[in-house]
Amino acid sequence: ELHQEIKEVKEQVESLRSSLRAAEESVRSKEEQFAEQQLQSCQHLEALQIEVNRLKNEIQTTEHEAD
């Protein structure tokens, strides 16, 4: 009887352990996705900033030519 209970508890512990492992992997995967998205956002912002600066220069050049 006690032997059976111990066996059941061990099985529950093992089940919890594998659930925890799966949850940790899921979190890690989400963290990696988030980091990747952040990197893409930063690169996108940098590209936009470069484009804004280019357009500003173009406008200034056009204004000087108009003078």
Distance bins in CASP14 RR format, pairs under 12 A and 6 or more apart:
PFRMAT RR
TARGET T0000
AUTHOR 0000-0000-0000
RMODE 2
METHOD distances of the structure
MODEL  1
1 7 0 0 0 0 0 1 0 0 0 0 0
1 8 0 0 0 0 0 1 0 0 0 0 0
2 8 0 0 0 0 0 1 0 0 0 0 0
2 9 0 0 0 0 0 1 0 0 0 0 0
3 9 0 0 0 0 0 1 0 0 0 0 0
3 10 0 0 0 0 0 1 0 0 0 0 0
4 10 0 0 0 0 0 1 0 0 0 0 0
4 11 0 0 0 0 0 1 0 0 0 0 0
5 11 0 0 0 0 0 1 0 0 0 0 0
5 12 0 0 0 0 0 1 0 0 0 0 0
6 12 0 0 0 0 0 1 0 0 0 0 0
6 13 0 0 0 0 0 1 0 0 0 0 0
7 13 0 0 0 0 0 1 0 0 0 0 0
7 14 0 0 0 0 0 1 0 0 0 0 0
8 14 0 0 0 0 0 1 0 0 0 0 0
8 15 0 0 0 0 0 1 0 0 0 0 0
9 15 0 0 0 0 0 1 0 0 0 0 0
9 16 0 0 0 0 0 1 0 0 0 0 0
10 16 0 0 0 0 0 1 0 0 0 0 0
10 17 0 0 0 0 0 1 0 0 0 0 0
11 17 0 0 0 0 0 1 0 0 0 0 0
11 18 0 0 0 0 0 1 0 0 0 0 0
12 18 0 0 0 0 0 1 0 0 0 0 0
12 19 0 0 0 0 0 1 0 0 0 0 0
13 19 0 0 0 0 0 1 0 0 0 0 0
13 20 0 0 0 0 0 1 0 0 0 0 0
14 20 0 0 0 0 0 1 0 0 0 0 0
14 21 0 0 0 0 0 1 0 0 0 0 0
15 21 0 0 0 0 0 1 0 0 0 0 0
15 22 0 0 0 0 0 1 0 0 0 0 0
16 22 0 0 0 0 0 1 0 0 0 0 0
16 23 0 0 0 0 0 1 0 0 0 0 0
17 23 0 0 0 0 0 1 0 0 0 0 0
17 24 0 0 0 0 0 1 0 0 0 0 0
18 24 0 0 0 0 0 1 0 0 0 0 0
18 25 0 0 0 0 0 1 0 0 0 0 0
19 25 0 0 0 0 0 1 0 0 0 0 0
19 26 0 0 0 0 0 1 0 0 0 0 0
20 26 0 0 0 0 0 1 0 0 0 0 0
20 27 0 0 0 0 0 1 0 0 0 0 0
21 27 0 0 0 0 0 1 0 0 0 0 0
21 28 0 0 0 0 0 1 0 0 0 0 0
22 28 0 0 0 0 0 1 0 0 0 0 0
22 29 0 0 0 0 0 1 0 0 0 0 0
23 29 0 0 0 0 0 1 0 0 0 0 0
23 30 0 0 0 0 0 1 0 0 0 0 0
24 30 0 0 0 0 0 1 0 0 0 0 0
24 31 0 0 0 0 0 1 0 0 0 0 0
25 31 0 0 0 0 0 1 0 0 0 0 0
25 32 0 0 0 0 0 1 0 0 0 0 0
26 32 0 0 0 0 0 1 0 0 0 0 0
26 33 0 0 0 0 0 1 0 0 0 0 0
27 33 0 0 0 0 0 1 0 0 0 0 0
27 34 0 0 0 0 0 1 0 0 0 0 0
28 34 0 0 0 0 0 1 0 0 0 0 0
28 35 0 0 0 0 0 1 0 0 0 0 0
29 35 0 0 0 0 0 1 0 0 0 0 0
29 36 0 0 0 0 0 1 0 0 0 0 0
30 36 0 0 0 0 0 1 0 0 0 0 0
30 37 0 0 0 0 0 1 0 0 0 0 0
31 37 0 0 0 0 0 1 0 0 0 0 0
31 38 0 0 0 0 0 1 0 0 0 0 0
32 38 0 0 0 0 0 1 0 0 0 0 0
32 39 0 0 0 0 0 1 0 0 0 0 0
33 39 0 0 0 0 0 1 0 0 0 0 0
33 40 0 0 0 0 0 1 0 0 0 0 0
34 40 0 0 0 0 0 1 0 0 0 0 0
34 41 0 0 0 0 0 1 0 0 0 0 0
35 41 0 0 0 0 0 1 0 0 0 0 0
35 42 0 0 0 0 0 1 0 0 0 0 0
36 42 0 0 0 0 0 1 0 0 0 0 0
36 43 0 0 0 0 0 1 0 0 0 0 0
37 43 0 0 0 0 0 1 0 0 0 0 0
37 44 0 0 0 0 0 1 0 0 0 0 0
38 44 0 0 0 0 0 1 0 0 0 0 0
38 45 0 0 0 0 0 1 0 0 0 0 0
39 45 0 0 0 0 0 1 0 0 0 0 0
39 46 0 0 0 0 0 1 0 0 0 0 0
40 46 0 0 0 0 0 1 0 0 0 0 0
40 47 0 0 0 0 0 1 0 0 0 0 0
41 47 0 0 0 0 0 1 0 0 0 0 0
41 48 0 0 0 0 0 1 0 0 0 0 0
42 48 0 0 0 0 0 1 0 0 0 0 0
42 49 0 0 0 0 0 1 0 0 0 0 0
43 49 0 0 0 0 0 1 0 0 0 0 0
43 50 0 0 0 0 0 1 0 0 0 0 0
44 50 0 0 0 0 0 1 0 0 0 0 0
44 51 0 0 0 0 0 1 0 0 0 0 0
45 51 0 0 0 0 0 1 0 0 0 0 0
45 52 0 0 0 0 0 1 0 0 0 0 0
46 52 0 0 0 0 0 1 0 0 0 0 0
46 53 0 0 0 0 0 1 0 0 0 0 0
47 53 0 0 0 0 0 1 0 0 0 0 0
47 54 0 0 0 0 0 1 0 0 0 0 0
48 54 0 0 0 0 0 1 0 0 0 0 0
48 55 0 0 0 0 0 1 0 0 0 0 0
49 55 0 0 0 0 0 1 0 0 0 0 0
49 56 0 0 0 0 0 1 0 0 0 0 0
50 56 0 0 0 0 0 1 0 0 0 0 0
50 57 0 0 0 0 0 1 0 0 0 0 0
51 57 0 0 0 0 0 1 0 0 0 0 0
51 58 0 0 0 0 0 1 0 0 0 0 0
52 58 0 0 0 0 0 1 0 0 0 0 0
52 59 0 0 0 0 0 1 0 0 0 0 0
53 59 0 0 0 0 0 1 0 0 0 0 0
53 60 0 0 0 0 0 1 0 0 0 0 0
54 60 0 0 0 0 0 1 0 0 0 0 0
54 61 0 0 0 0 0 1 0 0 0 0 0
55 61 0 0 0 0 0 1 0 0 0 0 0
55 62 0 0 0 0 0 1 0 0 0 0 0
56 62 0 0 0 0 0 1 0 0 0 0 0
56 63 0 0 0 0 0 1 0 0 0 0 0
57 63 0 0 0 0 0 1 0 0 0 0 0
57 64 0 0 0 0 0 1 0 0 0 0 0
58 64 0 0 0 0 0 1 0 0 0 0 0
58 65 0 0 0 0 0 1 0 0 0 0 0
59 65 0 0 0 0 0 1 0 0 0 0 0
59 66 0 0 0 0 0 1 0 0 0 0 0
60 66 0 0 0 0 0 1 0 0 0 0 0
60 67 0 0 0 0 0 1 0 0 0 0 0
61 67 0 0 0 0 0 1 0 0 0 0 0
END
